[in-house]
Amino acid sequence: DVEVRYTLKNWASYKDIDMKYDSTNKDGTEQWTVNIPDFCQNTNGFQYCISYTVNGRTYWANNFGANYDASYRVYP
């Protein structure tokens, strides 16, 4: 299981979204996609981290505890 956990409110609340496996690259890295909800578009303060669970153990990719921060924009 691979999920994105994101917040628009500096972690006062958050949502989890399942990611979808796409493919494995020649170098062994994997590509995954996620559908970001429309209400996240054109906003600042979009922070996220990624979790993945293998054999019942959950691991976090969270920028060494700082999480990731992005501005998400849709351009026409």
Contacts in CASP RR format, 6 or more apart in sequence:
PFRMAT RR
TARGET T0000
AUTHOR 0000-0000-0000
METHOD contacts of the structure
MODEL  1
DVEVRYTLKNWASYKDIDMKYDSTNKDGTEQWTVNIPDFCQNTNGFQYCI
SYTVNGRTYWANNFGANYDASYRVYP
1 18 0 8 1.000
1 51 0 8 1.000
1 52 0 8 1.000
1 53 0 8 1.000
2 18 0 8 1.000
2 19 0 8 1.000
2 21 0 8 1.000
2 32 0 8 1.000
2 50 0 8 1.000
2 51 0 8 1.000
2 52 0 8 1.000
2 53 0 8 1.000
3 16 0 8 1.000
3 17 0 8 1.000
3 18 0 8 1.000
3 19 0 8 1.000
3 50 0 8 1.000
3 51 0 8 1.000
3 52 0 8 1.000
4 16 0 8 1.000
4 17 0 8 1.000
4 19 0 8 1.000
4 34 0 8 1.000
4 48 0 8 1.000
4 49 0 8 1.000
4 50 0 8 1.000
5 14 0 8 1.000
5 15 0 8 1.000
5 16 0 8 1.000
5 48 0 8 1.000
5 49 0 8 1.000
5 50 0 8 1.000
5 51 0 8 1.000
6 14 0 8 1.000
6 15 0 8 1.000
6 17 0 8 1.000
6 36 0 8 1.000
6 40 0 8 1.000
6 46 0 8 1.000
6 47 0 8 1.000
6 48 0 8 1.000
7 13 0 8 1.000
7 14 0 8 1.000
7 15 0 8 1.000
7 46 0 8 1.000
7 47 0 8 1.000
7 48 0 8 1.000
8 40 0 8 1.000
8 43 0 8 1.000
8 45 0 8 1.000
8 46 0 8 1.000
8 47 0 8 1.000
10 45 0 8 1.000
10 47 0 8 1.000
11 47 0 8 1.000
15 37 0 8 1.000
17 34 0 8 1.000
17 35 0 8 1.000
17 36 0 8 1.000
17 37 0 8 1.000
18 34 0 8 1.000
19 32 0 8 1.000
19 33 0 8 1.000
19 34 0 8 1.000
19 50 0 8 1.000
20 32 0 8 1.000
20 33 0 8 1.000
20 34 0 8 1.000
21 30 0 8 1.000
21 31 0 8 1.000
21 32 0 8 1.000
22 30 0 8 1.000
22 31 0 8 1.000
22 32 0 8 1.000
22 33 0 8 1.000
23 30 0 8 1.000
23 31 0 8 1.000
24 30 0 8 1.000
24 31 0 8 1.000
25 31 0 8 1.000
36 72 0 8 1.000
40 46 0 8 1.000
40 72 0 8 1.000
41 72 0 8 1.000
41 73 0 8 1.000
41 74 0 8 1.000
42 72 0 8 1.000
42 73 0 8 1.000
42 74 0 8 1.000
43 71 0 8 1.000
43 72 0 8 1.000
44 71 0 8 1.000
45 69 0 8 1.000
45 70 0 8 1.000
45 71 0 8 1.000
46 69 0 8 1.000
46 70 0 8 1.000
46 71 0 8 1.000
46 72 0 8 1.000
47 67 0 8 1.000
47 68 0 8 1.000
47 69 0 8 1.000
47 70 0 8 1.000
48 67 0 8 1.000
48 68 0 8 1.000
48 70 0 8 1.000
49 60 0 8 1.000
49 61 0 8 1.000
49 62 0 8 1.000
49 63 0 8 1.000
49 65 0 8 1.000
49 67 0 8 1.000
49 68 0 8 1.000
50 60 0 8 1.000
50 61 0 8 1.000
50 62 0 8 1.000
51 58 0 8 1.000
51 59 0 8 1.000
51 60 0 8 1.000
51 61 0 8 1.000
52 58 0 8 1.000
52 59 0 8 1.000
52 61 0 8 1.000
53 59 0 8 1.000
62 68 0 8 1.000
END
